[in-house]
Amino acid sequence: KGHLESKSITTIGPPEVQIRRLTITDLVPEGTHVKEGDIIVTFDPIDVLQKLDEDKSNLSVLLKKIEKAEAQQQSEFVNLKINQEKAQLSLAQAETKVGRLHPSLYARNMIIEAELERDMARAHMQEIEGKLQTVRASGRADIEILRIEEKKLKSRIEEAQKDLDSMQVSAPSSGILIGRHG
């Protein structure tokens, strides 16, 4: 009578995934001779696939939002630049008009009106420049927030893909499969 003992034992457990409940869909029977790399247990991937599909769909929607936000910001910026050019032209015309009105040649009220036009043109110019800065800053902030969300979703997709890849457990080495439950 002899006593047989294994040269090495490798413990195999379920994959560490973000899903709470794993269901075995295929399991190699106990006592089966396996080679290194053989699939010995397969878990149902449906929950992981649903999460992966949901995250991919959310990423697609988010990328469209980013594209729209960038286009909208660009459009606002272009419109403000056009308004800025118009305001610069109005200001230049008003300054030229004030410069041409000599106090000894024109009535005081004409000079005052021209100075008011110039001051209003300056105020309008400053208003547009302020709007430009606001559009730049808020547009960048909005897009940056969306980019952060994009990174989060990409990370979740990467994790879900890793979870999906781990739904099949392979034999780490050749040998006989022995089940030990509990």
Biotite code that builds the C-alpha atoms (Angstrom):
import biotite.structure as struc

atoms = struc.array([
    struc.Atom([0.000, 0.000, 0.000], chain_id="A", res_id=1, res_name="LYS", atom_name="CA", element="C"),
    struc.Atom([1.363, 3.330, -1.011], chain_id="A", res_id=2, res_name="GLY", atom_name="CA", element="C"),
    struc.Atom([0.394, 6.909, -0.391], chain_id="A", res_id=3, res_name="HIS", atom_name="CA", element="C"),
    struc.Atom([0.159, 9.227, -3.372], chain_id="A", res_id=4, res_name="LEU", atom_name="CA", element="C"),
    struc.Atom([0.611, 12.947, -2.897], chain_id="A", res_id=5, res_name="GLU", atom_name="CA", element="C"),
    struc.Atom([0.438, 15.795, -5.383], chain_id="A", res_id=6, res_name="SER", atom_name="CA", element="C"),
    struc.Atom([3.613, 17.584, -6.320], chain_id="A", res_id=7, res_name="LYS", atom_name="CA", element="C"),
    struc.Atom([1.770, 20.908, -6.440], chain_id="A", res_id=8, res_name="SER", atom_name="CA", element="C"),
    struc.Atom([-1.741, 22.212, -5.900], chain_id="A", res_id=9, res_name="ILE", atom_name="CA", element="C"),
    struc.Atom([-3.078, 25.417, -7.437], chain_id="A", res_id=10, res_name="THR", atom_name="CA", element="C"),
    struc.Atom([-6.217, 26.973, -6.042], chain_id="A", res_id=11, res_name="THR", atom_name="CA", element="C"),
    struc.Atom([-8.550, 28.479, -8.600], chain_id="A", res_id=12, res_name="ILE", atom_name="CA", element="C"),
    struc.Atom([-11.383, 30.807, -7.651], chain_id="A", res_id=13, res_name="GLY", atom_name="CA", element="C"),
    struc.Atom([-13.943, 33.018, -9.334], chain_id="A", res_id=14, res_name="PRO", atom_name="CA", element="C"),
    struc.Atom([-12.758, 36.140, -11.112], chain_id="A", res_id=15, res_name="PRO", atom_name="CA", element="C"),
    struc.Atom([-12.702, 39.404, -9.191], chain_id="A", res_id=16, res_name="GLU", atom_name="CA", element="C"),
    struc.Atom([-15.292, 41.410, -11.075], chain_id="A", res_id=17, res_name="VAL", atom_name="CA", element="C"),
    struc.Atom([-17.677, 44.235, -10.258], chain_id="A", res_id=18, res_name="GLN", atom_name="CA", element="C"),
    struc.Atom([-20.720, 41.959, -10.610], chain_id="A", res_id=19, res_name="ILE", atom_name="CA", element="C"),
    struc.Atom([-22.244, 40.725, -7.378], chain_id="A", res_id=20, res_name="ARG", atom_name="CA", element="C"),
    struc.Atom([-23.558, 37.404, -8.601], chain_id="A", res_id=21, res_name="ARG", atom_name="CA", element="C"),
    struc.Atom([-21.709, 35.064, -10.935], chain_id="A", res_id=22, res_name="LEU", atom_name="CA", element="C"),
    struc.Atom([-23.397, 32.090, -12.575], chain_id="A", res_id=23, res_name="THR", atom_name="CA", element="C"),
    struc.Atom([-21.355, 29.174, -13.878], chain_id="A", res_id=24, res_name="ILE", atom_name="CA", element="C"),
    struc.Atom([-22.441, 28.230, -17.399], chain_id="A", res_id=25, res_name="THR", atom_name="CA", element="C"),
    struc.Atom([-19.793, 25.583, -18.087], chain_id="A", res_id=26, res_name="ASP", atom_name="CA", element="C"),
    struc.Atom([-17.563, 23.588, -15.755], chain_id="A", res_id=27, res_name="LEU", atom_name="CA", element="C"),
    struc.Atom([-15.062, 20.868, -16.646], chain_id="A", res_id=28, res_name="VAL", atom_name="CA", element="C"),
    struc.Atom([-15.898, 17.751, -14.579], chain_id="A", res_id=29, res_name="PRO", atom_name="CA", element="C"),
    struc.Atom([-13.770, 16.813, -11.599], chain_id="A", res_id=30, res_name="GLU", atom_name="CA", element="C"),
    struc.Atom([-11.053, 14.294, -12.421], chain_id="A", res_id=31, res_name="GLY", atom_name="CA", element="C"),
    struc.Atom([-10.535, 15.609, -15.966], chain_id="A", res_id=32, res_name="THR", atom_name="CA", element="C"),
    struc.Atom([-6.963, 15.782, -17.251], chain_id="A", res_id=33, res_name="HIS", atom_name="CA", element="C"),
    struc.Atom([-6.335, 19.393, -18.325], chain_id="A", res_id=34, res_name="VAL", atom_name="CA", element="C"),
    struc.Atom([-3.449, 21.101, -20.053], chain_id="A", res_id=35, res_name="LYS", atom_name="CA", element="C"),
    struc.Atom([-2.154, 24.545, -19.213], chain_id="A", res_id=36, res_name="GLU", atom_name="CA", element="C"),
    struc.Atom([-4.449, 27.144, -20.818], chain_id="A", res_id=37, res_name="GLY", atom_name="CA", element="C"),
    struc.Atom([-7.515, 24.859, -21.150], chain_id="A", res_id=38, res_name="ASP", atom_name="CA", element="C"),
    struc.Atom([-10.765, 26.594, -20.195], chain_id="A", res_id=39, res_name="ILE", atom_name="CA", element="C"),
    struc.Atom([-11.986, 24.893, -17.012], chain_id="A", res_id=40, res_name="ILE", atom_name="CA", element="C"),
    struc.Atom([-14.887, 27.130, -15.982], chain_id="A", res_id=41, res_name="VAL", atom_name="CA", element="C"),
    struc.Atom([-17.008, 29.687, -17.807], chain_id="A", res_id=42, res_name="THR", atom_name="CA", element="C"),
    struc.Atom([-19.224, 32.249, -16.080], chain_id="A", res_id=43, res_name="PHE", atom_name="CA", element="C"),
    struc.Atom([-22.311, 33.839, -17.613], chain_id="A", res_id=44, res_name="ASP", atom_name="CA", element="C"),
    struc.Atom([-21.156, 37.151, -19.127], chain_id="A", res_id=45, res_name="PRO", atom_name="CA", element="C"),
    struc.Atom([-24.645, 38.660, -19.662], chain_id="A", res_id=46, res_name="ILE", atom_name="CA", element="C"),
    struc.Atom([-24.432, 41.198, -16.806], chain_id="A", res_id=47, res_name="ASP", atom_name="CA", element="C"),
    struc.Atom([-20.953, 42.301, -17.877], chain_id="A", res_id=48, res_name="VAL", atom_name="CA", element="C"),
    struc.Atom([-22.067, 42.568, -21.516], chain_id="A", res_id=49, res_name="LEU", atom_name="CA", element="C"),
    struc.Atom([-25.083, 44.671, -20.527], chain_id="A", res_id=50, res_name="GLN", atom_name="CA", element="C"),
    struc.Atom([-22.886, 47.030, -18.489], chain_id="A", res_id=51, res_name="LYS", atom_name="CA", element="C"),
    struc.Atom([-20.327, 47.218, -21.293], chain_id="A", res_id=52, res_name="LEU", atom_name="CA", element="C"),
    struc.Atom([-23.015, 47.987, -23.898], chain_id="A", res_id=53, res_name="ASP", atom_name="CA", element="C"),
    struc.Atom([-24.603, 50.612, -21.642], chain_id="A", res_id=54, res_name="GLU", atom_name="CA", element="C"),
    struc.Atom([-21.265, 52.333, -21.012], chain_id="A", res_id=55, res_name="ASP", atom_name="CA", element="C"),
    struc.Atom([-20.378, 52.263, -24.727], chain_id="A", res_id=56, res_name="LYS", atom_name="CA", element="C"),
    struc.Atom([-23.756, 53.776, -25.567], chain_id="A", res_id=57, res_name="SER", atom_name="CA", element="C"),
    struc.Atom([-23.290, 56.476, -22.913], chain_id="A", res_id=58, res_name="ASN", atom_name="CA", element="C"),
    struc.Atom([-19.821, 57.222, -24.295], chain_id="A", res_id=59, res_name="LEU", atom_name="CA", element="C"),
    struc.Atom([-21.222, 57.596, -27.806], chain_id="A", res_id=60, res_name="SER", atom_name="CA", element="C"),
    struc.Atom([-23.855, 60.060, -26.557], chain_id="A", res_id=61, res_name="VAL", atom_name="CA", element="C"),
    struc.Atom([-21.233, 61.948, -24.556], chain_id="A", res_id=62, res_name="LEU", atom_name="CA", element="C"),
    struc.Atom([-18.884, 62.246, -27.544], chain_id="A", res_id=63, res_name="LEU", atom_name="CA", element="C"),
    struc.Atom([-21.735, 63.767, -29.557], chain_id="A", res_id=64, res_name="LYS", atom_name="CA", element="C"),
    struc.Atom([-22.380, 66.217, -26.679], chain_id="A", res_id=65, res_name="LYS", atom_name="CA", element="C"),
    struc.Atom([-18.704, 67.202, -26.685], chain_id="A", res_id=66, res_name="ILE", atom_name="CA", element="C"),
    struc.Atom([-18.752, 67.686, -30.443], chain_id="A", res_id=67, res_name="GLU", atom_name="CA", element="C"),
    struc.Atom([-21.898, 69.816, -30.182], chain_id="A", res_id=68, res_name="LYS", atom_name="CA", element="C"),
    struc.Atom([-20.482, 71.885, -27.291], chain_id="A", res_id=69, res_name="ALA", atom_name="CA", element="C"),
    struc.Atom([-17.259, 72.537, -29.212], chain_id="A", res_id=70, res_name="GLU", atom_name="CA", element="C"),
    struc.Atom([-19.177, 73.553, -32.338], chain_id="A", res_id=71, res_name="ALA", atom_name="CA", element="C"),
    struc.Atom([-21.497, 75.768, -30.303], chain_id="A", res_id=72, res_name="GLN", atom_name="CA", element="C"),
    struc.Atom([-18.574, 77.430, -28.546], chain_id="A", res_id=73, res_name="GLN", atom_name="CA", element="C"),
    struc.Atom([-16.816, 77.986, -31.863], chain_id="A", res_id=74, res_name="GLN", atom_name="CA", element="C"),
    struc.Atom([-19.971, 79.482, -33.365], chain_id="A", res_id=75, res_name="SER", atom_name="CA", element="C"),
    struc.Atom([-20.475, 81.834, -30.412], chain_id="A", res_id=76, res_name="GLU", atom_name="CA", element="C"),
    struc.Atom([-16.830, 82.817, -30.554], chain_id="A", res_id=77, res_name="PHE", atom_name="CA", element="C"),
    struc.Atom([-16.976, 83.572, -34.307], chain_id="A", res_id=78, res_name="VAL", atom_name="CA", element="C"),
    struc.Atom([-20.153, 85.648, -33.874], chain_id="A", res_id=79, res_name="ASN", atom_name="CA", element="C"),
    struc.Atom([-18.577, 87.632, -31.051], chain_id="A", res_id=80, res_name="LEU", atom_name="CA", element="C"),
    struc.Atom([-15.413, 88.177, -33.107], chain_id="A", res_id=81, res_name="LYS", atom_name="CA", element="C"),
    struc.Atom([-17.562, 89.569, -35.932], chain_id="A", res_id=82, res_name="ILE", atom_name="CA", element="C"),
    struc.Atom([-19.367, 91.837, -33.455], chain_id="A", res_id=83, res_name="ASN", atom_name="CA", element="C"),
    struc.Atom([-15.991, 92.868, -32.043], chain_id="A", res_id=84, res_name="GLN", atom_name="CA", element="C"),
    struc.Atom([-14.782, 93.896, -35.503], chain_id="A", res_id=85, res_name="GLU", atom_name="CA", element="C"),
    struc.Atom([-17.980, 95.888, -36.064], chain_id="A", res_id=86, res_name="LYS", atom_name="CA", element="C"),
    struc.Atom([-17.578, 97.558, -32.661], chain_id="A", res_id=87, res_name="ALA", atom_name="CA", element="C"),
    struc.Atom([-13.938, 98.413, -33.454], chain_id="A", res_id=88, res_name="GLN", atom_name="CA", element="C"),
    struc.Atom([-15.031, 99.994, -36.710], chain_id="A", res_id=89, res_name="LEU", atom_name="CA", element="C"),
    struc.Atom([-17.797, 101.980, -34.937], chain_id="A", res_id=90, res_name="SER", atom_name="CA", element="C"),
    struc.Atom([-15.319, 103.129, -32.293], chain_id="A", res_id=91, res_name="LEU", atom_name="CA", element="C"),
    struc.Atom([-12.780, 104.174, -34.922], chain_id="A", res_id=92, res_name="ALA", atom_name="CA", element="C"),
    struc.Atom([-15.465, 106.137, -36.800], chain_id="A", res_id=93, res_name="GLN", atom_name="CA", element="C"),
    struc.Atom([-16.665, 107.810, -33.590], chain_id="A", res_id=94, res_name="ALA", atom_name="CA", element="C"),
    struc.Atom([-13.098, 108.770, -32.593], chain_id="A", res_id=95, res_name="GLU", atom_name="CA", element="C"),
    struc.Atom([-12.470, 110.151, -36.070], chain_id="A", res_id=96, res_name="THR", atom_name="CA", element="C"),
    struc.Atom([-15.680, 112.189, -35.873], chain_id="A", res_id=97, res_name="LYS", atom_name="CA", element="C"),
    struc.Atom([-14.720, 113.609, -32.459], chain_id="A", res_id=98, res_name="VAL", atom_name="CA", element="C"),
    struc.Atom([-11.247, 114.477, -33.782], chain_id="A", res_id=99, res_name="GLY", atom_name="CA", element="C"),
    struc.Atom([-12.683, 116.378, -36.738], chain_id="A", res_id=100, res_name="ARG", atom_name="CA", element="C"),
    struc.Atom([-15.085, 118.517, -34.721], chain_id="A", res_id=101, res_name="LEU", atom_name="CA", element="C"),
    struc.Atom([-13.176, 121.631, -33.773], chain_id="A", res_id=102, res_name="HIS", atom_name="CA", element="C"),
    struc.Atom([-14.819, 123.622, -30.920], chain_id="A", res_id=103, res_name="PRO", atom_name="CA", element="C"),
    struc.Atom([-14.558, 126.915, -32.766], chain_id="A", res_id=104, res_name="SER", atom_name="CA", element="C"),
    struc.Atom([-16.246, 125.533, -35.917], chain_id="A", res_id=105, res_name="LEU", atom_name="CA", element="C"),
    struc.Atom([-19.060, 123.342, -34.498], chain_id="A", res_id=106, res_name="TYR", atom_name="CA", element="C"),
    struc.Atom([-21.808, 123.822, -31.954], chain_id="A", res_id=107, res_name="ALA", atom_name="CA", element="C"),
    struc.Atom([-21.146, 122.472, -28.480], chain_id="A", res_id=108, res_name="ARG", atom_name="CA", element="C"),
    struc.Atom([-24.089, 120.031, -28.632], chain_id="A", res_id=109, res_name="ASN", atom_name="CA", element="C"),
    struc.Atom([-22.672, 118.408, -31.839], chain_id="A", res_id=110, res_name="MET", atom_name="CA", element="C"),
    struc.Atom([-19.357, 117.883, -30.097], chain_id="A", res_id=111, res_name="ILE", atom_name="CA", element="C"),
    struc.Atom([-21.088, 116.451, -27.014], chain_id="A", res_id=112, res_name="ILE", atom_name="CA", element="C"),
    struc.Atom([-23.153, 114.079, -29.196], chain_id="A", res_id=113, res_name="GLU", atom_name="CA", element="C"),
    struc.Atom([-20.014, 112.885, -31.002], chain_id="A", res_id=114, res_name="ALA", atom_name="CA", element="C"),
    struc.Atom([-18.233, 112.331, -27.670], chain_id="A", res_id=115, res_name="GLU", atom_name="CA", element="C"),
    struc.Atom([-21.262, 110.380, -26.359], chain_id="A", res_id=116, res_name="LEU", atom_name="CA", element="C"),
    struc.Atom([-21.236, 108.211, -29.511], chain_id="A", res_id=117, res_name="GLU", atom_name="CA", element="C"),
    struc.Atom([-17.540, 107.548, -28.966], chain_id="A", res_id=118, res_name="ARG", atom_name="CA", element="C"),
    struc.Atom([-18.067, 106.703, -25.281], chain_id="A", res_id=119, res_name="ASP", atom_name="CA", element="C"),
    struc.Atom([-20.956, 104.374, -26.155], chain_id="A", res_id=120, res_name="MET", atom_name="CA", element="C"),
    struc.Atom([-18.825, 102.701, -28.840], chain_id="A", res_id=121, res_name="ALA", atom_name="CA", element="C"),
    struc.Atom([-16.030, 102.185, -26.242], chain_id="A", res_id=122, res_name="ARG", atom_name="CA", element="C"),
    struc.Atom([-18.510, 100.743, -23.743], chain_id="A", res_id=123, res_name="ALA", atom_name="CA", element="C"),
    struc.Atom([-19.919, 98.423, -26.407], chain_id="A", res_id=124, res_name="HIS", atom_name="CA", element="C"),
    struc.Atom([-16.396, 97.336, -27.325], chain_id="A", res_id=125, res_name="MET", atom_name="CA", element="C"),
    struc.Atom([-15.587, 96.569, -23.679], chain_id="A", res_id=126, res_name="GLN", atom_name="CA", element="C"),
    struc.Atom([-18.851, 94.644, -23.321], chain_id="A", res_id=127, res_name="GLU", atom_name="CA", element="C"),
    struc.Atom([-18.014, 92.458, -26.326], chain_id="A", res_id=128, res_name="ILE", atom_name="CA", element="C"),
    struc.Atom([-14.465, 91.848, -25.062], chain_id="A", res_id=129, res_name="GLU", atom_name="CA", element="C"),
    struc.Atom([-15.924, 90.784, -21.709], chain_id="A", res_id=130, res_name="GLY", atom_name="CA", element="C"),
    struc.Atom([-18.336, 88.425, -23.452], chain_id="A", res_id=131, res_name="LYS", atom_name="CA", element="C"),
    struc.Atom([-15.460, 86.952, -25.461], chain_id="A", res_id=132, res_name="LEU", atom_name="CA", element="C"),
    struc.Atom([-13.523, 86.197, -22.282], chain_id="A", res_id=133, res_name="GLN", atom_name="CA", element="C"),
    struc.Atom([-16.628, 84.706, -20.662], chain_id="A", res_id=134, res_name="THR", atom_name="CA", element="C"),
    struc.Atom([-17.400, 82.517, -23.675], chain_id="A", res_id=135, res_name="VAL", atom_name="CA", element="C"),
    struc.Atom([-13.805, 81.289, -23.775], chain_id="A", res_id=136, res_name="ARG", atom_name="CA", element="C"),
    struc.Atom([-13.685, 80.498, -20.065], chain_id="A", res_id=137, res_name="ALA", atom_name="CA", element="C"),
    struc.Atom([-17.137, 78.967, -19.685], chain_id="A", res_id=138, res_name="SER", atom_name="CA", element="C"),
    struc.Atom([-16.835, 77.018, -22.937], chain_id="A", res_id=139, res_name="GLY", atom_name="CA", element="C"),
    struc.Atom([-13.498, 75.556, -21.872], chain_id="A", res_id=140, res_name="ARG", atom_name="CA", element="C"),
    struc.Atom([-14.899, 74.678, -18.447], chain_id="A", res_id=141, res_name="ALA", atom_name="CA", element="C"),
    struc.Atom([-17.999, 73.019, -19.899], chain_id="A", res_id=142, res_name="ASP", atom_name="CA", element="C"),
    struc.Atom([-15.951, 71.001, -22.364], chain_id="A", res_id=143, res_name="ILE", atom_name="CA", element="C"),
    struc.Atom([-13.399, 70.073, -19.686], chain_id="A", res_id=144, res_name="GLU", atom_name="CA", element="C"),
    struc.Atom([-16.213, 68.708, -17.494], chain_id="A", res_id=145, res_name="ILE", atom_name="CA", element="C"),
    struc.Atom([-17.435, 66.619, -20.428], chain_id="A", res_id=146, res_name="LEU", atom_name="CA", element="C"),
    struc.Atom([-13.862, 65.399, -21.084], chain_id="A", res_id=147, res_name="ARG", atom_name="CA", element="C"),
    struc.Atom([-13.569, 64.284, -17.450], chain_id="A", res_id=148, res_name="ILE", atom_name="CA", element="C"),
    struc.Atom([-16.820, 62.343, -17.829], chain_id="A", res_id=149, res_name="GLU", atom_name="CA", element="C"),
    struc.Atom([-15.417, 60.849, -21.047], chain_id="A", res_id=150, res_name="GLU", atom_name="CA", element="C"),
    struc.Atom([-12.321, 59.626, -19.170], chain_id="A", res_id=151, res_name="LYS", atom_name="CA", element="C"),
    struc.Atom([-14.519, 58.075, -16.471], chain_id="A", res_id=152, res_name="LYS", atom_name="CA", element="C"),
    struc.Atom([-16.636, 56.250, -19.030], chain_id="A", res_id=153, res_name="LEU", atom_name="CA", element="C"),
    struc.Atom([-13.572, 55.008, -20.918], chain_id="A", res_id=154, res_name="LYS", atom_name="CA", element="C"),
    struc.Atom([-12.146, 53.718, -17.654], chain_id="A", res_id=155, res_name="SER", atom_name="CA", element="C"),
    struc.Atom([-15.426, 51.922, -16.854], chain_id="A", res_id=156, res_name="ARG", atom_name="CA", element="C"),
    struc.Atom([-15.462, 50.398, -20.345], chain_id="A", res_id=157, res_name="ILE", atom_name="CA", element="C"),
    struc.Atom([-11.888, 49.212, -19.870], chain_id="A", res_id=158, res_name="GLU", atom_name="CA", element="C"),
    struc.Atom([-12.824, 47.635, -16.512], chain_id="A", res_id=159, res_name="GLU", atom_name="CA", element="C"),
    struc.Atom([-15.922, 45.984, -17.990], chain_id="A", res_id=160, res_name="ALA", atom_name="CA", element="C"),
    struc.Atom([-13.806, 44.604, -20.838], chain_id="A", res_id=161, res_name="GLN", atom_name="CA", element="C"),
    struc.Atom([-11.354, 43.148, -18.297], chain_id="A", res_id=162, res_name="LYS", atom_name="CA", element="C"),
    struc.Atom([-14.304, 41.658, -16.403], chain_id="A", res_id=163, res_name="ASP", atom_name="CA", element="C"),
    struc.Atom([-15.613, 40.159, -19.641], chain_id="A", res_id=164, res_name="LEU", atom_name="CA", element="C"),
    struc.Atom([-12.203, 38.687, -20.427], chain_id="A", res_id=165, res_name="ASP", atom_name="CA", element="C"),
    struc.Atom([-12.109, 37.060, -16.984], chain_id="A", res_id=166, res_name="SER", atom_name="CA", element="C"),
    struc.Atom([-15.432, 35.236, -17.438], chain_id="A", res_id=167, res_name="MET", atom_name="CA", element="C"),
    struc.Atom([-13.446, 32.205, -18.568], chain_id="A", res_id=168, res_name="GLN", atom_name="CA", element="C"),
    struc.Atom([-10.934, 30.668, -16.185], chain_id="A", res_id=169, res_name="VAL", atom_name="CA", element="C"),
    struc.Atom([-8.051, 28.706, -17.683], chain_id="A", res_id=170, res_name="SER", atom_name="CA", element="C"),
    struc.Atom([-5.963, 25.974, -16.120], chain_id="A", res_id=171, res_name="ALA", atom_name="CA", element="C"),
    struc.Atom([-2.774, 27.604, -14.814], chain_id="A", res_id=172, res_name="PRO", atom_name="CA", element="C"),
    struc.Atom([-0.856, 24.358, -15.399], chain_id="A", res_id=173, res_name="SER", atom_name="CA", element="C"),
    struc.Atom([-1.375, 20.841, -16.686], chain_id="A", res_id=174, res_name="SER", atom_name="CA", element="C"),
    struc.Atom([-2.813, 18.291, -14.285], chain_id="A", res_id=175, res_name="GLY", atom_name="CA", element="C"),
    struc.Atom([-5.965, 16.707, -12.954], chain_id="A", res_id=176, res_name="ILE", atom_name="CA", element="C"),
    struc.Atom([-8.880, 18.904, -11.945], chain_id="A", res_id=177, res_name="LEU", atom_name="CA", element="C"),
    struc.Atom([-9.972, 18.267, -8.371], chain_id="A", res_id=178, res_name="ILE", atom_name="CA", element="C"),
    struc.Atom([-12.923, 20.076, -6.897], chain_id="A", res_id=179, res_name="GLY", atom_name="CA", element="C"),
    struc.Atom([-12.814, 21.322, -3.363], chain_id="A", res_id=180, res_name="ARG", atom_name="CA", element="C"),
    struc.Atom([-15.959, 23.168, -2.296], chain_id="A", res_id=181, res_name="HIS", atom_name="CA", element="C"),
    struc.Atom([-16.549, 25.088, 0.846], chain_id="A", res_id=182, res_name="GLY", atom_name="CA", element="C"),
])
